[in-house]
């Protein structure tokens, strides 16, 4: 149970940690084997396994038409932490600017004033940054973001951030993202596939986090094209 808690601290749910630990003990198995071991419905296990496979924590092989799943070496968690640490280091300049805003916030500031202040702090950042509200509506982007995506701020401001999705990123990634953000935790992913204005796709490393200013919750994305 203690080891399972360590996995949960990595941003995974209790069920996801349980599935990984159970398969680690089994050595290998089919979805039905994991479902029995964890006492979960097969459909639930399948969704979890797909997410863990996407994160590089599980793999599979096919023999005689049957798919067998194998838990990757636990060292993969250490590798993930190293990737997260690198992404945080790359995002530090932007995060430092946002810290200045939260420390100098005013309790009577209006929403548009807060957004303007956010933009003024981030406009000179060399990293592409997007700010949205808690409904996913785009509030501001900086110059680096405009150059990366090909849009101008006036084209995307007030629109849903879903216009940028390529539909190539697995749904489990977004499910994990929102689950993490609702816990007010930082989330990093290096397997997002985004779409530029001209329709071309690109892979990006992205750091997501919440920013609470007064009573408003903002979501911030700091990107780096791979």
Beta strands, then each sheet from edge to edge (+ up, - down):
strand 1: 58-63
strand 2: 66-71
strand 3: 128-133
strand 4: 138-141
strand 5: 187-195
strand 6: 201-213
strand 7: 216-225
sheet 1: 1+ 2-
sheet 2: 4+ 3- 7+ 6- 5+
end
